[in-house]
Amino acid sequence: MLSNVGLRLQSLLGSPLLLACVSSWLCAQFIKTLIKLFSGKVHSFQELFELLFWRTGSMPSSHSSITACLCTTIGYRAGVDSDIFILSAVFYLVTIRDAVGVRRANGRQARRLNEIGEILKEKGLFEDFKKLKEVNGHSPMEAFVGSLLGFFIGIAFCVL
């Protein structure tokens, strides 16, 4: 029984679909980190590490990349008329809508509320002000480039 679980885990970890998605996410994060590094926006090793593995926002969108890769790989392997492809396409569209619309708007609102809070704190009208987290959404171009990256990585994993 234990060896059966091990074989299934080995099969999962060797899945072209999983490998393509992980590669797509890592490539997007790596490109994002290089852009920030060369533009002088990285000030510490910790910030570099966070950018490489965790931070959201900026060019290209890793959310767009991984979901486009998932959608492309499933479409290639299962067919664009399959139920699982349609599910992945809807998941892709919801993810893009969230990254470009909702998270971007939330980040802008949080930034403005933080500015107002600081002004009120300076005037003594608001003593316990704690800054809101400013979530970084994506511009349409960042989502588009991430989607292209995911598409090409998905195709590469299917064809090569």
C-alpha positions in Angstrom: 0.0 0.0 0.0 2.8 2.4 0.9 4.6 1.7 -2.3 1.4 2.4 -4.2 1.2 5.9 -2.6 4.9 6.4 -3.5 4.3 5.5 -7.1 1.3 7.9 -7.3 3.3 10.7 -5.7 6.2 10.0 -8.2 3.7 10.1 -11.0 2.2 13.3 -9.8 5.6 15.0 -9.4 6.6 13.9 -12.9 3.3 15.1 -14.5 4.0 17.3 -17.5 1.1 19.4 -16.5 2.4 20.1 -13.0 5.9 20.6 -14.3 4.8 23.1 -16.9 2.7 25.1 -14.4 5.5 25.2 -11.8 8.0 26.2 -14.5 5.7 28.9 -15.8 5.3 30.4 -12.3 9.0 30.2 -11.6 9.9 31.8 -15.0 7.5 34.7 -14.4 8.8 35.3 -10.9 12.4 35.1 -12.1 11.7 37.6 -14.9 9.9 39.9 -12.5 12.9 39.7 -10.1 15.4 40.5 -12.9 13.4 43.5 -13.9 13.2 44.9 -10.4 16.9 44.0 -9.8 18.1 45.9 -12.9 15.9 48.9 -12.2 17.4 49.3 -8.8 14.3 48.5 -6.8 15.8 45.6 -4.8 17.5 46.8 -1.6 18.2 43.6 0.4 18.7 39.9 0.0 15.4 39.3 1.9 13.6 41.5 -0.7 15.2 39.6 -3.5 14.1 36.3 -2.0 10.6 37.5 -1.5 10.4 38.8 -5.1 11.7 35.5 -6.5 9.3 33.3 -4.6 6.4 35.2 -3.2 5.7 38.8 -4.1 2.7 39.6 -6.3 2.2 42.4 -8.8 4.6 43.8 -11.5 5.6 42.5 -14.9 4.9 39.7 -15.9 1.9 38.4 -13.9 2.7 35.0 -12.5 -1.0 34.4 -11.8 -1.7 34.9 -15.5 1.3 32.8 -16.5 0.4 29.8 -14.4 -3.3 29.8 -15.3 -2.6 30.3 -19.1 -0.1 27.5 -18.9 -2.6 25.2 -17.2 -5.3 26.1 -19.7 -2.9 25.6 -22.7 -1.5 22.3 -21.5 -5.0 20.9 -20.7 -6.3 22.1 -24.1 -3.4 20.5 -25.9 -3.6 17.2 -24.0 -7.4 16.8 -23.5 -8.7 18.8 -26.4 -10.4 22.2 -26.4 -13.8 20.6 -26.4 -13.2 18.7 -23.1 -15.0 19.6 -19.9 -11.7 20.0 -18.1 -10.4 22.5 -20.6 -13.6 24.5 -20.3 -13.1 24.5 -16.5 -9.5 25.6 -16.9 -10.5 28.4 -19.3 -13.1 29.7 -16.9 -10.6 29.5 -14.1 -8.1 31.4 -16.3 -10.7 34.2 -17.0 -11.7 34.5 -13.3 -8.0 34.8 -12.3 -7.2 37.4 -14.9 -10.3 39.4 -13.9 -9.3 39.3 -10.3 -5.7 40.2 -10.9 -6.4 43.1 -13.3 -9.7 44.3 -11.7 -10.4 43.5 -8.1 -6.8 43.3 -6.6 -5.6 46.3 -8.6 -8.6 48.4 -7.4 -8.1 47.2 -3.8 -4.5 48.2 -3.9 -5.3 51.6 -5.2 -8.0 52.1 -2.5 -5.6 50.9 0.3 -2.9 53.3 -0.9 -5.3 56.3 -0.9 -6.8 55.3 2.5 -3.2 55.1 3.9 -2.5 58.6 2.6 -5.7 59.9 4.2 -4.9 58.1 7.4 -1.4 59.6 7.6 -2.8 63.1 7.0 -5.4 62.6 9.8 -2.7 61.2 12.1 -0.4 64.3 11.5 -3.4 66.6 12.3 -4.0 64.7 15.5 -7.5 63.5 14.4 -6.6 59.8 14.3 -4.2 58.5 16.8 -4.2 54.7 16.3 -3.8 54.6 12.6 -2.4 51.4 11.2 -1.6 51.2 7.5 -3.6 48.8 5.4 -1.8 46.3 3.2 -1.5 47.6 -0.3 -2.2 44.5 -2.5 -0.5 44.7 -5.9 -2.8 43.9 -8.8 -1.7 43.9 -12.4 -2.1 46.2 -15.3 -3.6 44.7 -18.5 -0.2 44.6 -20.1 1.4 42.7 -17.2 -1.5 40.1 -17.4 -1.1 39.9 -21.2 2.7 39.3 -21.0 2.2 36.7 -18.2 -0.4 35.0 -20.3 1.9 34.8 -23.3 4.7 33.4 -21.2 2.3 30.7 -19.8 1.0 29.9 -23.2 4.5 29.4 -24.7 5.7 27.4 -21.8 2.6 25.2 -21.9 3.2 24.6 -25.6 6.8 23.8 -25.0 6.0 21.2 -22.4 3.5 19.5 -24.7 5.5 19.5 -27.8 9.0 18.8 -26.5 
